[in-house]
Amino acid sequence: MESRHGSKVVLSCMRNEGMFLLEWIAYYRVIGFEKAVVVTNNCTDGTDLMLDRLEQIGYVRHLRNDWRGAGRPQMESLRIAREEVDDLVLAEWCLHVDSDEFLNVTCGDGHVDDLLDLMPPTEAVAIAWRLFGNNGHKTWPGGLVTENFTRARAEPAWNSCLHKALFKARKFNTISIHMPKNPTHPKVRNHNTRGNAITTDSMFKPAHERHRKMDRAELTWDNAQINHYAVRSDDTFLMKNDRGAANTLGLGKYFMDSIFYTRCNRNDVEDASILRILPALKEELEELRDDMILYHLEQAALHWFHERRDRILTPEKIAEWTTDPADLPQAAE
């Protein structure tokens, strides 16, 4: 599909996401991102080897951080990407998301250009999370995340609805977790997915990851949302404790029944809007898996997960990684 709004790059930081990687790569290619830039950190499941192969065939730019400092490896990875990857600055648009986040454009044909068609001149588009739950899956069912998990939160809620940004990287000096920072011009523009202008205040404040001064009436899923599969199945959620947190210490965050789990495991309503992309996604995935190196590396990552899960998630460990309600400092909502 010919791009109407210039080239687009999706950026992510990953560790041990091999069983989900090809779906994520294929999905973003289908909706209009020509290249992915992925920074990995000390992978042990072969995610980094899969990305090496994807780089060889021209789909990805892969950088290794493998940072063992005391700070936040995700922030270090974003700094490396911003400073070392020309694709980010040269592309017209960049989207930074995690491997469990899928930009779901619900207007037009579901292509990122269909969203940009609705935007006035801008340097950034803030796209709100929609939290998807486990659909009742206690263990990983196999198959695709986007196909298996279609139950979600019914309405946006301010306390659990952060944004990710589609932005012009060359207009910012820094990339943070939820938005670009340090604009190169004081009159930078920011819009929500309705095309309404919203505050740029947090873009000038390194510590702010939420658009704190945004009018709450402008919190919307109109035209696009970030499908955030933070839980997926319960076993994959618990195994995040084994993987480690890329941005915070994460102590207790990935425990069953924690505040984070309760906020994210929303199965209130059916939202299958992303499934209209499914035929094209499966076709793109089939093409990727035709590469025998990628196919076998993906199978090895799946085997790695199942073997490690079965060894680590004993009844005793599950009990250890389950929050006692008495320990919760506040209600989940």
Secondary structure as GFF3:
##gff-version 3
##sequence-region A 1 333
A	DSSP	beta_strand	8	14	.	.	.	ID=ss1
A	DSSP	alpha_helix	18	30	.	.	.	ID=ss2
A	DSSP	beta_strand	35	40	.	.	.	ID=ss3
A	DSSP	alpha_helix	47	56	.	.	.	ID=ss4
A	DSSP	beta_strand	60	64	.	.	.	ID=ss5
A	DSSP	alpha_helix	73	84	.	.	.	ID=ss6
A	DSSP	alpha_helix	86	90	.	.	.	ID=ss7
A	DSSP	beta_strand	93	96	.	.	.	ID=ss8
A	DSSP	beta_strand	101	105	.	.	.	ID=ss9
A	DSSP	alpha_helix	112	116	.	.	.	ID=ss10
A	DSSP	beta_strand	124	131	.	.	.	ID=ss11
A	DSSP	alpha_helix	145	148	.	.	.	ID=ss12
A	DSSP	beta_strand	151	152	.	.	.	ID=ss13
A	DSSP	three_ten_helix	158	160	.	.	.	ID=ss14
A	DSSP	beta_strand	163	167	.	.	.	ID=ss15
A	DSSP	three_ten_helix	169	171	.	.	.	ID=ss16
A	DSSP	beta_strand	172	175	.	.	.	ID=ss17
A	DSSP	beta_strand	180	183	.	.	.	ID=ss18
A	DSSP	beta_strand	190	191	.	.	.	ID=ss19
A	DSSP	three_ten_helix	201	204	.	.	.	ID=ss20
A	DSSP	three_ten_helix	216	218	.	.	.	ID=ss21
A	DSSP	beta_strand	224	228	.	.	.	ID=ss22
A	DSSP	alpha_helix	234	238	.	.	.	ID=ss23
A	DSSP	alpha_helix	240	243	.	.	.	ID=ss24
A	DSSP	alpha_helix	259	264	.	.	.	ID=ss25
A	DSSP	beta_strand	269	270	.	.	.	ID=ss26
A	DSSP	three_ten_helix	273	277	.	.	.	ID=ss27
A	DSSP	alpha_helix	278	289	.	.	.	ID=ss28
A	DSSP	alpha_helix	292	312	.	.	.	ID=ss29
A	DSSP	alpha_helix	315	320	.	.	.	ID=ss30
A	DSSP	three_ten_helix	325	327	.	.	.	ID=ss31
###
